[in-house]
Amino acid sequence: MKLQDAVRLAKHAAKHANADNARRFTNHVVPEVMRPARVVWNQAIGFLFFVLAIPAALKGIQLYRSLADNPKASFGIAISVIFVVVMVSFGVSSFIKARRIASRVNRY
């Protein structure tokens, strides 16, 4: 294709392109892209919460083993357990939300 033909084709396309076509395209494509992106986002956040719970659980186990030597370790154990419960609950709720969004996508 010659440069002159490409310029002529671009001018022709620019004449016939309008905001209404762009709006219709956006209304059709964006929801189909955003829903799967939200599913992946919620799954990634859920995974992150689970990963954050692992070190706290390991620290809680370590504090539990040292409970006989250090009676003040019970406060650390309580904090670790609370943190692990919160992180795991956030992770589970994030995966549930991702599953709910994914089931809405596959209704068609």
SULKAZI-V618666 format. One record per residue. N is the residue number from 1. RES is the residue in one small letter. SS is DSSP state (H for helix, E for strand, C for the rest). PSI is psi in radians with two decimals (none if undefined). OMEGA is omega in radians with two decimals (none if undefined). Layout:
# SULKAZI-V618666
n->N res->RES ss->SS psi->PSI omega->OMEGA
n->N res->RES ss->SS psi->PSI omega->OMEGA
This chain:
# SULKAZI-V618666
n->1 res->m ss->C psi->2.34 omega->3.13
n->2 res->k ss->C psi->2.77 omega->-3.14
n->3 res->l ss->H psi->-0.67 omega->-3.13
n->4 res->q ss->H psi->-0.69 omega->3.10
n->5 res->d ss->H psi->-0.68 omega->3.13
n->6 res->a ss->H psi->-0.70 omega->3.11
n->7 res->v ss->H psi->-0.74 omega->3.13
n->8 res->r ss->H psi->-0.73 omega->3.12
n->9 res->l ss->H psi->-0.69 omega->3.12
n->10 res->a ss->H psi->-0.71 omega->3.12
n->11 res->k ss->H psi->-0.71 omega->3.12
n->12 res->h ss->H psi->-0.74 omega->3.13
n->13 res->a ss->H psi->-0.63 omega->-3.14
n->14 res->a ss->H psi->-0.57 omega->3.11
n->15 res->k ss->H psi->-0.69 omega->-3.03
n->16 res->h ss->H psi->-0.11 omega->3.08
n->17 res->a ss->C psi->2.40 omega->3.10
n->18 res->n ss->C psi->3.03 omega->-3.07
n->19 res->a ss->H psi->-0.50 omega->-3.13
n->20 res->d ss->H psi->-0.72 omega->3.09
n->21 res->n ss->H psi->-0.71 omega->3.12
n->22 res->a ss->H psi->-0.70 omega->3.13
n->23 res->r ss->H psi->-0.75 omega->3.12
n->24 res->r ss->H psi->-0.73 omega->3.10
n->25 res->f ss->H psi->-0.79 omega->-3.13
n->26 res->t ss->H psi->-0.76 omega->3.13
n->27 res->n ss->H psi->-0.47 omega->-3.14
n->28 res->h ss->H psi->-0.69 omega->-2.99
n->29 res->v ss->H psi->-0.74 omega->-3.02
n->30 res->v ss->H psi->-0.81 omega->3.13
n->31 res->p ss->H psi->-0.59 omega->-3.13
n->32 res->e ss->H psi->-0.37 omega->3.10
n->33 res->v ss->H psi->-0.64 omega->-3.05
n->34 res->m ss->H psi->-0.65 omega->-3.11
n->35 res->r ss->H psi->-0.89 omega->3.08
n->36 res->p ss->H psi->-0.57 omega->3.10
n->37 res->a ss->H psi->-0.66 omega->3.09
n->38 res->r ss->H psi->-0.63 omega->3.10
n->39 res->v ss->H psi->-0.84 omega->-3.14
n->40 res->v ss->H psi->-0.71 omega->3.12
n->41 res->w ss->H psi->-0.82 omega->-3.13
n->42 res->n ss->H psi->-0.63 omega->3.08
n->43 res->q ss->H psi->-0.70 omega->3.12
n->44 res->a ss->H psi->-0.72 omega->3.11
n->45 res->i ss->H psi->-0.72 omega->3.09
n->46 res->g ss->H psi->-0.74 omega->3.09
n->47 res->f ss->H psi->-0.72 omega->3.12
n->48 res->l ss->H psi->-0.73 omega->3.10
n->49 res->f ss->H psi->-0.71 omega->3.10
n->50 res->f ss->H psi->-0.70 omega->3.12
n->51 res->v ss->H psi->-0.66 omega->3.10
n->52 res->l ss->H psi->-0.47 omega->-3.13
n->53 res->a ss->H psi->-0.43 omega->-3.06
n->54 res->i ss->H psi->-0.89 omega->-3.14
n->55 res->p ss->H psi->-0.61 omega->3.11
n->56 res->a ss->H psi->-0.67 omega->3.10
n->57 res->a ss->H psi->-0.72 omega->3.12
n->58 res->l ss->H psi->-0.68 omega->3.10
n->59 res->k ss->H psi->-0.66 omega->3.07
n->60 res->g ss->H psi->-0.70 omega->3.09
n->61 res->i ss->H psi->-0.74 omega->3.11
n->62 res->q ss->H psi->-0.75 omega->3.12
n->63 res->l ss->H psi->-0.62 omega->3.11
n->64 res->y ss->H psi->-0.69 omega->3.12
n->65 res->r ss->H psi->-0.51 omega->-3.14
n->66 res->s ss->C psi->0.24 omega->-3.10
n->67 res->l ss->C psi->-0.60 omega->-3.14
n->68 res->a ss->C psi->-0.65 omega->-3.13
n->69 res->d ss->C psi->-0.59 omega->-3.04
n->70 res->n ss->C psi->1.78 omega->-3.11
n->71 res->p ss->C psi->-0.31 omega->3.12
n->72 res->k ss->C psi->-0.08 omega->-3.11
n->73 res->a ss->H psi->-0.27 omega->-3.12
n->74 res->s ss->H psi->-0.59 omega->3.08
n->75 res->f ss->H psi->-0.75 omega->3.10
n->76 res->g ss->H psi->-0.65 omega->3.10
n->77 res->i ss->H psi->-0.76 omega->3.14
n->78 res->a ss->H psi->-0.77 omega->3.12
n->79 res->i ss->H psi->-0.73 omega->3.13
n->80 res->s ss->H psi->-0.76 omega->-3.13
n->81 res->v ss->H psi->-0.75 omega->3.13
n->82 res->i ss->H psi->-0.77 omega->-3.14
n->83 res->f ss->H psi->-0.77 omega->-3.13
n->84 res->v ss->H psi->-0.75 omega->-3.13
n->85 res->v ss->H psi->-0.75 omega->-3.14
n->86 res->v ss->H psi->-0.81 omega->-3.11
n->87 res->m ss->H psi->-0.74 omega->3.14
n->88 res->v ss->H psi->-0.70 omega->3.12
n->89 res->s ss->H psi->-0.69 omega->3.06
n->90 res->f ss->H psi->-0.72 omega->3.13
n->91 res->g ss->H psi->-0.79 omega->3.13
n->92 res->v ss->H psi->-0.76 omega->-3.14
n->93 res->s ss->H psi->-0.58 omega->3.11
n->94 res->s ss->H psi->-0.71 omega->3.08
n->95 res->f ss->H psi->-0.62 omega->3.08
n->96 res->i ss->H psi->-0.73 omega->3.11
n->97 res->k ss->H psi->-0.73 omega->3.11
n->98 res->a ss->H psi->-0.68 omega->3.13
n->99 res->r ss->H psi->-0.68 omega->3.11
n->100 res->r ss->H psi->-0.72 omega->3.11
n->101 res->i ss->H psi->-0.71 omega->-3.14
n->102 res->a ss->H psi->-0.61 omega->3.14
n->103 res->s ss->H psi->-0.51 omega->3.05
n->104 res->r ss->H psi->-0.57 omega->-3.13
n->105 res->v ss->H psi->-0.67 omega->-3.02
n->106 res->n ss->C psi->0.29 omega->-3.12
n->107 res->r ss->C psi->-0.33 omega->-3.00
n->108 res->y ss->C psi->none omega->none
